[in-house]
Amino acid sequence: MKPIYLDYNATTPIDPEVVEAMRPYILECFGNPSSSHWYGTQSKNAVETARNQVANLLNCNPDEVVFTGGGSESNNYAIKGVAFANQERGKHLITSSIEHPAVIEVCKYLQQKGFQVTYLPVDQFGQVDPRSVEKVINSSTILISIMHANNEVGTIQPIAEIAGIARSHGIAFHTDAAQSVGKIPTTVDDLGVDLLTVAGHKLYGPKGIGVLYIRRGIQLEKLIHGADHEQGRRAGTENVLEIVGLGKACEIARRDLNKNMDHTQKMRDLLYQELKAELDELKLNGHPKNRLPNTLSVSFKNIEANKLLAKIDRVAVSAGAACHSDSVKVSSVLQAMQVDLEYAMGTIRFSTGKMTTVEEVKETAVIFVETARRLQAEKPKW
């Protein structure tokens, strides 16, 4: 029997329409987009079509879309690019304590290069207070990077408000929107951002392809040096096959946004209702309202997440903690939210998708309720 997939925040399957759009570029349309002959022109046109499809989803200009090798590269390019291009003006960056490693690790790297980084705390729901941003801005602040929606608990940040603060101080603002693009409305003008990260495999496109939106006028130090690809911003022959796939995925996301939002939220809420009805001591993590429509992070009291999942091979989900013989390693997000250990250690992230069915959700609830009850009957050794 095929396992149930409820880990759409980790990655999504490629949409069948995306597969069909990519198919001609596997064998037939193989030209280098930089070549002037017919084969090159076909590939070049495909890249520019995809660029327009992305721009339509983000509501930006096509020349502000730069294709990258994925979300991690986009985050690296945005943060290092601003830092190194503006270090004569200042060396202070601001981010949050719940960012993805593709942001946190970049900031740690820059600290080794002489930059100062402020890691803002979050409240119990995983939200950054915009007032805390303004308090730590100083004359050497050159970049603020706050994720749009958290990958673990789904909490959506007040990006437009924080971006307004950044703009009023003349500071560049970047948001990692890998988890939000295609799931909720994510347009650059509504958010007011200067830089925005997109990851193809989070919105039913292929892995290994992403986008960095760069608002006109923003100057970045190059991350990859070489020839003049991507308007001189990102060297390397364009990955036409996957660019086509990402473009099509963005077109579909724009077309079906409301339908998918409604469906994934219904599936998420149904799952929570089914679990909560049977398990009294179930804790919801993240903001109760301002979170991604597909994301459900819950904590099972006095249960080790890895033991719970070890007994369940029918459902694909993610754990928020890893328990070992002498320690419990809780995710940095749950730590920042100060979730009590007795709950944090038993945290599971369910993330629904547009392919999720009612039958899958109900079966998942039954499996987790039965398994959780058995484990809760045992005395925890932690």
C-alpha positions in Angstrom: 0.0 0.0 0.0 1.4 3.4 -1.0 2.4 5.6 2.0 0.6 8.8 2.7 2.5 12.0 1.9 2.0 14.9 4.4 5.4 16.5 4.1 4.8 19.1 1.4 6.8 21.8 3.2 9.9 19.6 2.7 9.3 19.2 -1.0 6.4 18.8 -3.4 5.8 16.3 -6.2 6.2 17.8 -9.7 2.8 18.8 -11.1 1.9 16.7 -14.2 1.4 19.9 -16.2 4.9 20.9 -15.3 6.2 17.6 -16.4 4.6 18.0 -19.8 6.0 21.5 -20.2 9.5 20.3 -19.4 9.3 17.2 -21.7 10.4 18.9 -25.0 13.5 20.3 -23.2 14.9 16.9 -22.2 15.6 15.7 -25.8 14.5 18.1 -28.5 15.1 21.7 -27.4 18.7 21.3 -26.1 20.3 24.5 -27.4 22.4 26.8 -25.4 20.4 30.0 -24.7 23.5 32.1 -25.5 23.8 30.7 -29.0 22.5 32.8 -31.9 21.3 29.9 -34.1 17.8 28.4 -34.2 18.5 25.9 -31.4 19.8 28.6 -29.1 16.9 30.9 -29.9 14.3 28.2 -28.9 16.0 27.8 -25.5 16.3 31.6 -25.0 12.7 32.1 -25.8 11.7 29.4 -23.3 13.8 31.0 -20.6 12.2 34.4 -21.2 8.7 32.9 -21.2 9.5 31.4 -17.8 10.8 34.7 -16.6 7.5 36.3 -17.4 5.6 33.5 -15.8 7.5 34.1 -12.5 7.2 37.9 -12.8 3.4 37.5 -13.2 3.2 35.5 -10.0 5.3 37.9 -8.0 3.8 41.0 -9.8 7.2 42.4 -10.7 9.2 43.3 -13.8 10.7 40.4 -15.8 14.2 42.0 -15.6 13.9 41.8 -11.8 13.8 37.9 -11.9 17.1 36.1 -11.7 17.2 32.4 -12.0 19.4 30.5 -9.4 20.2 27.0 -8.4 17.6 27.0 -5.7 16.4 28.7 -2.5 19.7 28.3 -0.7 21.6 30.0 -3.5 19.1 32.8 -3.6 19.4 33.5 0.1 23.2 33.4 -0.1 23.2 35.8 -3.1 20.8 38.2 -1.5 22.6 38.4 1.9 26.2 38.1 0.8 25.5 40.3 -2.2 24.2 43.2 -0.1 26.8 42.8 2.6 29.8 42.8 0.4 28.5 45.5 -1.9 27.7 47.9 1.0 30.4 47.1 3.6 32.0 50.5 3.2 28.7 52.0 4.4 28.1 49.6 7.3 28.5 46.1 8.5 25.4 45.4 10.6 22.7 43.0 9.5 19.4 42.1 11.2 17.6 38.8 11.0 15.4 36.6 13.2 16.2 33.6 15.4 13.8 31.3 13.5 15.3 31.6 10.0 16.1 28.7 7.7 19.7 27.5 7.9 20.2 29.0 4.4 19.9 32.3 6.1 21.3 31.6 9.6 24.5 29.9 8.3 25.2 32.8 5.9 24.9 35.3 8.7 27.3 33.2 10.8 29.7 33.1 7.9 29.5 36.9 7.6 30.2 37.3 11.3 33.5 35.5 10.7 34.2 38.2 8.1 33.8 41.1 10.5 30.0 41.8 10.1 27.7 42.2 13.1 24.4 40.3 13.1 21.4 40.9 15.4 19.2 37.8 15.8 15.7 39.0 16.8 13.6 37.0 19.2 10.1 35.8 18.5 7.0 35.5 20.6 5.2 32.3 21.6 3.6 32.1 18.2 6.9 32.5 16.3 6.3 36.1 15.2 8.7 39.0 15.1 7.6 42.2 16.7 8.2 45.0 14.1 9.0 47.3 17.0 12.0 45.1 18.0 13.3 45.6 14.5 13.3 49.4 14.7 14.9 49.3 18.2 18.1 47.5 16.9 18.6 49.6 13.7 21.7 51.7 13.9 23.8 53.9 11.5 25.7 50.9 10.1 22.7 48.7 9.4 22.7 47.7 5.7 20.3 44.8 5.5 17.3 43.2 7.2 16.3 39.7 6.3 13.1 38.2 7.8 11.4 35.1 6.3 7.9 35.5 5.0 6.6 32.2 6.5 8.3 29.7 8.8 8.9 26.3 7.4 8.3 24.4 10.6 5.3 26.1 12.3 3.9 28.1 9.3 3.7 31.4 11.1 3.5 34.3 8.7 5.5 37.4 9.6 4.3 41.1 9.3 6.6 41.6 6.3 5.0 44.7 4.9 5.3 46.5 8.2 8.9 45.5 8.7 9.7 46.4 5.1 8.2 49.8 5.7 10.5 50.4 8.6 13.5 49.3 6.6 12.5 51.6 3.7 12.1 54.6 6.0 15.7 54.1 7.2 17.1 53.5 3.7 17.9 49.8 4.5 17.6 47.0 2.0 15.1 44.3 2.9 15.1 40.6 2.0 12.6 37.9 2.7 13.0 34.2 2.2 9.6 33.4 0.7 10.4 29.8 -0.3 7.5 28.5 1.8 5.0 31.1 0.9 5.2 31.6 -2.8 2.5 29.6 -4.4 0.7 29.0 -1.1 -0.5 32.5 -0.2 -0.5 35.8 -2.1 3.1 36.8 -2.3 3.6 39.9 -4.5 6.6 42.1 -4.1 4.8 45.5 -4.1 2.3 44.4 -1.4 5.2 43.1 0.7 7.4 46.1 -0.1 10.6 44.0 -0.3 13.8 44.7 -2.2 14.8 41.0 -2.5 12.8 37.8 -2.4 13.7 34.1 -2.5 11.7 31.5 -4.4 12.4 27.7 -4.4 11.0 25.7 -7.3 10.5 22.4 -5.5 8.2 24.0 -2.9 5.5 24.9 -5.4 5.3 21.7 -7.5 8.3 22.5 -9.7 11.6 20.7 -10.0 14.4 20.7 -7.5 17.6 22.5 -8.2 16.1 25.7 -9.5 15.1 28.9 -7.8 14.7 32.7 -8.2 16.0 35.8 -6.6 13.8 38.8 -7.1 16.0 41.9 -7.2 14.2 45.2 -7.2 15.5 47.7 -9.8 18.3 49.8 -8.3 19.5 47.3 -5.7 23.2 46.6 -6.2 24.7 43.2 -5.2 28.2 41.8 -5.2 28.2 38.7 -7.5 28.1 35.3 -5.9 29.1 33.4 -9.0 31.6 34.9 -11.4 31.9 34.0 -15.1 30.2 34.9 -18.3 27.4 37.5 -18.7 24.4 35.2 -18.1 21.2 36.4 -16.3 21.8 40.1 -17.2 25.3 39.8 -15.8 24.1 38.8 -12.4 24.5 35.0 -12.2 27.1 33.3 -14.4 26.5 29.8 -15.8 24.6 28.4 -18.7 20.9 28.6 -17.9 19.3 25.4 -16.7 16.6 25.6 -19.4 14.8 22.4 -18.5 14.2 23.3 -14.9 13.6 27.0 -15.6 10.8 26.0 -17.9 9.4 23.8 -15.1 9.6 26.6 -12.6 7.9 29.0 -14.9 5.1 26.6 -15.6 4.7 25.9 -11.8 4.4 29.6 -11.2 1.8 30.0 -13.9 -0.2 27.1 -12.3 0.2 28.5 -8.8 -1.1 31.9 -9.9 -4.1 30.3 -11.7 -5.1 27.9 -8.9 -4.0 29.9 -5.8 -7.4 30.4 -4.2 -8.5 26.9 -4.9 -5.3 25.4 -3.5 -5.4 27.6 -0.4 -8.9 26.6 0.4 -8.2 22.9 -0.2 -5.0 22.7 1.8 -6.5 24.6 4.7 -9.5 22.3 4.8 -7.3 19.3 4.9 -5.0 20.8 7.6 -8.0 21.8 9.8 -9.7 18.4 9.4 -6.5 16.7 10.5 -6.2 18.9 13.6 -9.8 18.4 14.5 -9.5 14.6 14.2 -6.4 14.6 16.4 -7.6 17.1 19.0 -10.9 15.2 19.4 -9.1 12.2 20.6 -6.0 13.6 22.3 -6.6 16.2 25.0 -3.0 17.1 25.6 -2.2 18.1 22.1 -0.4 21.4 21.6 -0.7 23.6 18.5 2.5 25.4 17.5 2.6 28.6 15.5 0.1 31.4 15.1 -3.5 30.1 15.3 -4.6 32.3 12.4 -1.6 34.0 10.7 0.1 30.8 9.4 0.3 29.0 6.1 -2.9 27.3 5.2 -1.2 23.9 4.7 1.0 23.7 7.8 0.1 22.0 11.1 2.8 21.7 13.8 1.5 19.8 16.9 3.2 18.5 20.0 2.3 15.2 21.6 2.9 15.5 25.4 5.5 13.2 26.9 6.2 11.4 23.7 9.5 11.3 21.8 8.9 12.3 18.2 11.5 9.9 16.8 9.9 7.0 18.7 6.5 8.0 17.4 7.7 8.1 13.8 9.7 4.9 14.2 6.4 3.1 14.8 4.7 4.7 11.8 5.9 3.9 8.3 2.6 4.6 6.6 2.7 8.4 6.8 5.5 10.7 5.6 5.9 13.7 8.0 8.7 15.6 9.7 9.8 15.6 13.4 10.6 18.8 15.3 12.9 17.1 17.8 15.4 14.2 18.0 15.9 12.3 21.2 19.0 10.5 22.1 20.1 8.4 25.0 21.4 11.3 27.0 19.8 14.4 25.4 16.9 15.9 23.5 17.7 18.0 20.5 14.8 20.4 19.9 14.7 22.5 16.7 15.9 26.1 17.0 12.4 27.4 16.0 10.7 25.6 19.0 13.5 26.8 21.3 13.0 30.4 20.1 9.3 30.0 20.8 10.1 28.6 24.3 8.0 25.5 23.9 8.1 23.4 27.0 10.4 20.4 26.7 7.6 17.9 27.6 5.8 19.1 24.5 8.7 20.1 22.2 10.3 16.7 22.3 7.1 15.3 20.7 6.6 17.8 17.9 5.5 16.6 14.5 5.0 18.8 11.4 2.2 17.8 9.0 2.0 19.8 5.8 -0.8 19.2 3.3 -0.8 19.7 -0.4 -3.1 20.0 -3.3 -3.0 16.2 -3.8 -4.0 15.5 -0.2 -7.3 13.7 0.2 -9.9 13.5 3.0 -9.3 9.7 3.2 -5.6 10.2 3.7 -6.2 12.8 6.4 -8.6 10.6 8.4 -6.4 7.5 8.1 -3.4 9.6 9.3 -5.4 10.8 12.3 -6.3 7.2 13.3 -2.8 6.0 13.0 -1.3 8.8 15.1 -4.0 8.7 17.7 -3.6 5.0 18.3 0.2 5.1 18.3 0.4 8.2 20.6 -1.9 6.5 23.1 0.3 3.4 23.2 3.4 5.5 23.8 1.8 7.8 26.4 0.9 4.7 28.4 4.7 4.1 28.8 6.6 6.1 31.3 9.0 8.5 29.4 12.7 8.0 30.4 13.8 11.5 29.6 
